[in-house]
Amino acid sequence: MYIRTLKRGSEIYSPLSLVRVLKKVRPEKMVVIQLRPDMMFNFHSAASMFCFKDIPFSKVKSLRLLSSLPFHVQYKTSFDTDFVESSIQRKTRSSVKYDQLPIPTLLNYTSAISLEKKKDIQSMLKFMPEEDRRFMQTLCKL
């Protein structure tokens, strides 16, 4: 089944409800992978080593990354042109040159739900199925 077909007959009250709907999708149409905290990485700090200002991302039609050129991006702004190569290595005052891409660290993320949002969720708990209610109470620590 397609997601839009499954969604039509389902009521989604929480992320848990959405996972239940997505797991009903036929595997040949889409594979659903539920992410765990050990699969979440902080790419922001690793990306700060790069400079992307020379790449016109809003006009890019095709992008190519080669493992043999880790600090370069090749892109096309039109399908009938050749790739343009651009260095993304940040220019620094120090003479330190990196020869390997940075390894992102695990994301250390704790969700902060506002008091107003907690009140909204609490007011909706009575309309949710028991399983979703328990999930939202745990999530919001209600």
Beta strands, then each sheet from edge to edge (+ up, - down):
strand 1: 41-42
strand 2: 62-64
strand 3: 72-76
strand 4: 84-87
strand 5: 105-106
sheet 1: 1+ 5-
sheet 2: 2+ 3- 4+
end
